[in-house]
Amino acid sequence: MKIMVINPNSSEEMTHHLEKELMQIKRADTELSVVCPSTGPISIESNYDAVIAASCMLPLVREANTKGYDAVIIACFSDPGIEAAKEISDILVVGIQEVSLHVAAMLGAKFTILTPMEKRIPAKEYEVRRYKLEQALASVRPLGMTVAETDANPAKTKARILEVAKKAVEEDGAEVIV
């Protein structure tokens, strides 16, 4: 199987980190290309960033279609441009948010989404409705960190995730944390 994993932001550092992690868990017979657009936002912090990132990423989706890939994975929890990517593709296109939310709904009665910033809560709630999973949503809770901050300080990020996740379980009844 040949898969293109697209980090839709233009951070080569984040892309290399993603590639390193994925290469450790992929099957030996899977060919994996982990790429990012050469232009666009360095991180996706808003709807505006997501729109810009999507327009910069879509040429990579076309490339995957013409170069014999079997699938594209959009490796950003906002799934920027996923509808357009599916529209222009003859191959499977999935986003990590799309898959994560559906799996979360299968794993427990209620799930909570952790998002970097409070301003992203309405977007996450909209995306849950778009996937018709609102009955399974316990809450959306912000970490109070930018995407860049979460990537730059893994220890601080892990501690904050555990703190916020514990509150989601205790206060919101979440059985699954996304």
Secondary structure in CASP SS format (residue, H / E / C, confidence):
PFRMAT SS
TARGET T0000
AUTHOR 0000-0000-0000
METHOD secondary structure of the structure
MODEL  1
M C 1.00
K E 1.00
I E 1.00
M E 1.00
V E 1.00
I E 1.00
N C 1.00
P C 1.00
N C 1.00
S C 1.00
S C 1.00
E H 1.00
E H 1.00
M H 1.00
T H 1.00
H H 1.00
H H 1.00
L H 1.00
E H 1.00
K H 1.00
E H 1.00
L H 1.00
M H 1.00
Q H 1.00
I H 1.00
K C 1.00
R C 1.00
A C 1.00
D C 1.00
T C 1.00
E E 1.00
L E 1.00
S E 1.00
V E 1.00
V E 1.00
C C 1.00
P C 1.00
S C 1.00
T C 1.00
G C 1.00
P C 1.00
I C 1.00
S C 1.00
I C 1.00
E C 1.00
S C 1.00
N H 1.00
Y H 1.00
D H 1.00
A H 1.00
V H 1.00
I H 1.00
A H 1.00
A H 1.00
S H 1.00
C H 1.00
M H 1.00
L H 1.00
P H 1.00
L H 1.00
V H 1.00
R H 1.00
E H 1.00
A H 1.00
N H 1.00
T H 1.00
K C 1.00
G C 1.00
Y C 1.00
D C 1.00
A E 1.00
V E 1.00
I E 1.00
I E 1.00
A C 1.00
C C 1.00
F C 1.00
S C 1.00
D C 1.00
P C 1.00
G C 1.00
I H 1.00
E H 1.00
A H 1.00
A H 1.00
K H 1.00
E H 1.00
I C 1.00
S C 1.00
D C 1.00
I C 1.00
L E 1.00
V E 1.00
V E 1.00
G E 1.00
I H 1.00
Q H 1.00
E H 1.00
V H 1.00
S H 1.00
L H 1.00
H H 1.00
V H 1.00
A H 1.00
A H 1.00
M H 1.00
L H 1.00
G C 1.00
A C 1.00
K C 1.00
F E 1.00
T E 1.00
I E 1.00
L E 1.00
T E 1.00
P C 1.00
M C 1.00
E H 1.00
K H 1.00
R H 1.00
I H 1.00
P H 1.00
A H 1.00
K H 1.00
E H 1.00
Y H 1.00
E H 1.00
V H 1.00
R H 1.00
R H 1.00
Y C 1.00
K C 1.00
L C 1.00
E H 1.00
Q H 1.00
A H 1.00
L E 1.00
A E 1.00
S E 1.00
V E 1.00
R E 1.00
P E 1.00
L C 1.00
G C 1.00
M C 1.00
T C 1.00
V H 1.00
A H 1.00
E H 1.00
T H 1.00
D H 1.00
A H 1.00
N C 1.00
P H 1.00
A H 1.00
K H 1.00
T H 1.00
K H 1.00
A H 1.00
R H 1.00
I H 1.00
L H 1.00
E H 1.00
V H 1.00
A H 1.00
K H 1.00
K H 1.00
A H 1.00
V H 1.00
E H 1.00
E H 1.00
D H 1.00
G C 1.00
A C 1.00
E C 1.00
V E 1.00
I E 1.00
V C 1.00
END
